[in-house]
Amino acid sequence: MLAVAAAVVFGFALLLDLLDTKLGAPDLLNWNTLVLIGLLLLSLYLAGVGRGSGGGGRWYRGRRPGRG
C-alpha cells in the first residue's frame, strides 16, 4: 500500500513539474517536497512497514519448502 502511495506522490510531482505549477504555495508544496515524501513512503515500504501480514510468521503458502 505504501508503494502505491509513493507512486501516486511521484506521479503528482511529475505532473507538477511538467505543467510548471506552483499550487499557490511554492514553499509548502513544491516539487522537492513531493519527491521527499515519495522517497519516504518508498523507503518505508522497502523496510517492511505496512506490509499487511496477518501475523503468525507464516509467509509461505502450501507445503513448506524442502519437506519432500
PyMOL commands that set and color helices and strands:
alter all, ss='L'
color gray80, all
select helices_A, chain A and resi 2-19+31-47
alter helices_A, ss='H'
color red, helices_A
deselect
rebuild
show_as cartoon
